[in-house]
Amino acid sequence: MAKRKQRRASAKTAAPTTAKGSSGPAKSSSAPAKAKKSPAKKKATEKNPVKKKAKKKRGGATTSSSPDSSAPSPATLRRQLDRLDREIIDKINERARCVLDLTAGENSTIARETSSSRNLQSIERAVSASAGPLPETAVRAVVREVISGIKSLEKVVRVAFLGPAFSYSHLATIHRFGQSVDFLPLGTIGSVFEEVARGQADYGVVPVDNSTDGRIADTLENFTRCDVKICGEVNLQIHHNLLGRCARSEVREVYSRPQALSQCRRWLATHVPSARTIEVTSTATAAQLAHDKKGAAAVASVQAGTNYGLDVLAADIEDNPDNLTRFAVIGSTSGERTGNDKTSLMLQVAHHPGSLADALTVLKRNRINMTWIESFPVIGARGEYLFFIELEGHADDLRMRRALKSLAGKTTRLETLGSYARSEPVK
């Protein structure tokens, strides 16, 4: 009996093992049922945590989108502005100390002579580095005024220009030097040249040519007789405005500088045909007359109108929308080499066929591009002319030195008026 019970127990123990590996219908049907339940449970288990995470995510998003909890308060923003203002002033003063250390060394004379070109490069680098939201004009103006103020610590620069204040020459002077300078407005272009030549002014700003009317004869004539050098340029976008204190229909006289009237002649003939045009020495003088006289208007800048309390009767009345005047900055020395320069020459050639062509061949042979040429009659020599030429490159460039040496042998008079950094138009 004991042996039979033992055999039955062994059979019961072995049966599940055999069924597990067998393909019998009873045992095999129960095994798949368990296998089906397992993935279902797993899937259900996986879904619940996802739902919980989603709820948390949605709940978190709702909390973070609340303006009260995330946006800084006005008081916080004002404190931040105060802190930024202090940091800006600290950095400006740090720059000032650095400039003073540079100019205080043994090479301070060289540093002063070359600072003008370096300042322009500093402004352009700042404009290039700005990522906004300030526009380029604002960045340029801010950096220019910082540089102008720092330079005044060393010496207040005196700059002569064709005045009075708020003429286009004055605006060009501000664009170049900022407002921390001693402005010297003068009545004529010749006076600007004389003040610089005598050392009464450090620099002068004079118009050279306009994209509508061409050369400024007074400026070219003064280059023939005054010992000055071109050390910079300002390309100023000119926008003329009709300014006055009456309605446009009541305007009987329009005052301005001859060049300004010429640049607006079609507009004036069309819109104020009955008004008489009267030439004066500057656009700012015209603005003053428009303020003082009944029925008078002026062609001048918006700044001049603001200064004299005039209304803008019509804006941007220039016939050429790309109206550009190029100003020369004159001083006692030429500008330093920057790698992006121009050189201006004044030359005279023998009065025989092909002499000018022979001279210009020198530029072609040395692969020097000429960007501007203007003729000017030689006073007292009928039929003979001086030629003003503008070239790409600096007088210290090897290629330019070779060309100037060759030109000297093909001209009867050759003067380098100056080399200076190329500048982009400013509005």
JOKA-V870877 format. One record per backbone hydrogen bond with DSSP energy under -1.0 kcal/mol. CO is the residue of the C=O (numbers start at 1). NH is the residue of the N-H. Records with the same first field share a line. If there is no record, write none. Layout:
CO = NH + NH
//
This chain:
1 = 5
2 = 6
3 = 7
4 = 8
5 = 9
6 = 10
7 = 11
8 = 12
9 = 13
10 = 14
11 = 15
14 = 18
15 = 19
16 = 20
17 = 21
18 = 22
24 = 28
25 = 29
27 = 31
28 = 32
30 = 34
31 = 35
32 = 36
33 = 37
34 = 38
35 = 39
36 = 40
37 = 41
38 = 42
39 = 43
40 = 44
41 = 45
42 = 46
43 = 47
44 = 48
46 = 50
47 = 51
48 = 52
49 = 53
50 = 54
51 = 55
52 = 56
53 = 57
54 = 58
55 = 59
56 = 60
57 = 61
58 = 62
59 = 63
60 = 64
61 = 65
63 = 66
66 = 70
67 = 71
73 = 77
74 = 78
75 = 79
76 = 80
77 = 81
78 = 82
79 = 83
80 = 84
81 = 85
82 = 86
83 = 87
84 = 88
85 = 89
86 = 90
87 = 91
88 = 92
89 = 93
90 = 94
91 = 95
92 = 96
93 = 97
94 = 98
95 = 99
96 = 100
97 = 101
98 = 102
99 = 103
100 = 104
105 = 108
107 = 111
108 = 112
109 = 113
110 = 114
114 = 118
115 = 119
116 = 120
117 = 121
118 = 122
119 = 123
120 = 124
121 = 125
122 = 126
123 = 127
124 = 128
125 = 129
126 = 130
135 = 139
136 = 140
137 = 141
138 = 142
139 = 143
140 = 144
141 = 145
142 = 146
143 = 147
144 = 148
145 = 149
146 = 150
147 = 151
148 = 152
150 = 153
151 = 155
157 = 182
158 = 202 + 203
159 = 184
160 = 205
161 = 186
164 = 167
167 = 171
168 = 172
169 = 173
170 = 174
171 = 175
172 = 176
173 = 177
174 = 178
182 = 159
184 = 161
186 = 163
188 = 192
189 = 193
190 = 194
191 = 195
192 = 196
193 = 197
194 = 198
195 = 200 + 201
196 = 199
203 = 160
204 = 330
206 = 328
208 = 216
209 = 326
210 = 214
214 = 210
216 = 220
217 = 221
218 = 222
219 = 223
222 = 226
226 = 228
229 = 331
232 = 329
234 = 327
235 = 426
236 = 325
240 = 317
241 = 300
242 = 313 + 314
243 = 298
244 = 311
247 = 250
248 = 251
252 = 276
253 = 297
254 = 278
255 = 299
256 = 280
257 = 261
258 = 262
259 = 263
262 = 265
263 = 319
264 = 268
265 = 269
266 = 270
267 = 271
268 = 272
272 = 275
276 = 254
278 = 256
282 = 286
283 = 287
284 = 288
285 = 289
286 = 290
287 = 291
288 = 292
289 = 293
293 = 296
295 = 252 + 253
297 = 255
298 = 243
300 = 241
301 = 305
302 = 306
303 = 307
304 = 308
305 = 310
311 = 244
314 = 242
320 = 323
323 = 238
324 = 211
325 = 236
326 = 208 + 209
327 = 234
328 = 206
329 = 231 + 232
330 = 204
331 = 229
340 = 422
341 = 393
342 = 420
343 = 391
344 = 417 + 418
345 = 389
346 = 415
347 = 387
348 = 412 + 413
350 = 352
352 = 355
354 = 358
355 = 359
356 = 360
357 = 361
360 = 364
361 = 365
362 = 366
363 = 368
364 = 367
369 = 392
372 = 390
374 = 388
376 = 386
378 = 381
381 = 384
384 = 378
386 = 376
387 = 347
388 = 374
389 = 345
390 = 371 + 372
391 = 343
394 = 397
397 = 401
398 = 402
399 = 403
400 = 404
401 = 405
402 = 406
403 = 407
404 = 408
407 = 410
413 = 348
415 = 346
417 = 230
418 = 344
419 = 335
420 = 342
426 = 237
//
